[in-house]
């Protein structure tokens, strides 16, 4: 298994760098079910942030990008079920993807609540607002 950093996935997905994108493409296309790539939850969060803030992907496009990773048999996504649940909440609400993943990860860990100072996350995701 080969761990994949955010920048490798971005270069592959966006094909935006004449030198790095072909290298990322070659590496990712060489992955197999027997020798997959590994994407950590940290990379998933970073990827969401980079694709939306630096590349201007809208919510639908970001959802499609994350879903494509989850469906790729040659890529193992850490805590894929939690990422998928967060993605479902993300596409159904106005919440940030990172907040969705935080809330769903907390729930999966058995937390009875997730506390936050973020009013939006409290309102949309049901997190407990710290006054």
BELCOR-V775728 format. One record per backbone hydrogen bond with DSSP energy under -1.0 kcal/mol. CO is the residue of the C=O (numbers start at 0). NH is the residue of the N-H. Records with the same first field share a line. If there is no record, write none. Layout:
CO->NH / NH
//
This chain:
1->37
4->8
5->9
6->10
7->11
8->12
9->13
10->14
16->20
19->23
20->24
21->25
22->26
23->27
24->28
27->30
34->31
35->1
36->75
37->3
38->77
39->43
40->44
41->45
42->46
43->47
44->48
45->49
46->50
47->51
48->52
49->53 / 54
50->56
57->61
58->62
59->63
60->64
61->65
62->66
63->67
64->68
65->69
66->70
71->74
73->36
75->38
76->79
78->82
79->83
80->84
81->85
82->86
83->87
84->88
85->89
86->90
87->91
95->99
96->100
97->101
98->102
99->103
100->104
101->105
102->106
103->107
104->108
105->110
106->109
113->127
115->129
117->121
118->122
119->123
120->124 / 126
127->115
//
